[in-house]
Structures are given as structure tokens and as C-alpha cells.
Amino acid sequence: MLEVIFVITSLGVWNNYEFIETAKAQYEDGHRWEYIGKKDASPDIPTLPIIGPDGKELVYFKLDK
């Protein structure tokens, strides 16, 4: 069971590697998470979107300086 949890967690990290690295660099540069309300996810910015009921990718927070 522990192996299954490890594999699922590893896949999640691997699939979101670009987002994690970008967020880490921006946070170290002074950016902080800010609530922006419900917005469409931008394809040119790495995000962890929420899939809405209509299938659109949405974001509620972004890193802002």
C-alpha cells in the first residue's frame, strides 16, 4: 500500500515539475500567493488548474510581487 501512495505522489510531482520549479523561483524572488478570484488558466503560465464543471481550466490564486 505504501508503494502505491509513493508512486501516485511521485507522478503528481513529476507531472507538475515545471509549475513547482517556477513557483519556487518566484517565491524566492519575493512573490507571494494572492487570491485573484475565479479566472481562466493561461496556457503560457505554469499553473495547477482546477477543472470546472464545463471542463475549463480555472485558477483562483497566483504568485504576485
C-alpha positions as CSV (number, residue, x, y, z in Angstrom):
1,M,0.0,0.0,0.0
2,L,2.8,2.4,0.8
3,E,4.3,1.7,-2.6
4,V,1.1,2.8,-4.3
5,I,1.0,6.0,-2.4
6,F,4.6,6.7,-3.2
7,V,4.0,6.1,-7.0
8,I,0.9,8.3,-7.1
9,T,2.7,11.1,-5.2
10,S,5.8,10.8,-7.5
11,L,3.6,11.0,-10.6
12,G,1.9,14.1,-9.3
13,V,5.3,15.8,-8.6
14,W,6.7,14.8,-12.0
15,N,3.7,16.0,-13.9
16,N,3.8,19.4,-12.2
17,Y,7.6,19.8,-12.2
18,E,7.5,22.9,-14.3
19,F,5.0,24.6,-12.1
20,I,6.8,23.6,-8.9
21,E,10.2,24.9,-10.2
22,T,8.6,28.2,-11.5
23,A,6.7,28.8,-8.2
24,K,9.8,28.1,-6.1
25,A,11.9,30.5,-8.1
26,Q,9.3,33.2,-8.0
27,Y,8.7,32.8,-4.2
28,E,12.4,33.1,-3.6
29,D,12.3,36.3,-5.7
30,G,9.7,37.9,-3.4
31,H,6.4,36.8,-5.0
32,R,3.6,35.8,-2.7
33,W,0.3,33.9,-3.3
34,E,-2.6,36.3,-3.9
35,Y,-6.2,35.4,-4.3
36,I,-7.4,36.6,-7.8
37,G,-10.9,35.1,-7.9
38,K,-12.1,32.7,-10.5
39,K,-10.1,33.2,-13.7
40,D,-9.4,31.1,-16.8
41,A,-5.9,29.4,-16.7
42,S,-3.4,31.0,-19.0
43,P,-1.7,28.4,-21.3
44,D,1.6,30.4,-21.2
45,I,1.9,30.4,-17.4
46,P,2.6,27.2,-15.5
47,T,-0.4,26.5,-13.2
48,L,-2.1,23.9,-11.1
49,P,-5.6,24.5,-12.5
50,I,-9.0,23.3,-11.2
51,I,-11.2,21.7,-13.9
52,G,-14.6,23.4,-13.8
53,P,-17.9,21.6,-14.4
54,D,-17.8,22.8,-18.0
55,G,-14.2,21.3,-18.5
56,K,-12.5,24.7,-18.5
57,E,-9.2,25.1,-16.5
58,L,-9.6,27.7,-13.7
59,V,-7.2,29.3,-11.2
60,Y,-8.0,31.2,-8.0
61,F,-4.5,32.2,-6.8
62,K,-1.4,33.4,-8.5
63,L,2.1,34.4,-7.4
64,D,2.3,38.2,-7.5
65,K,5.0,40.7,-6.4
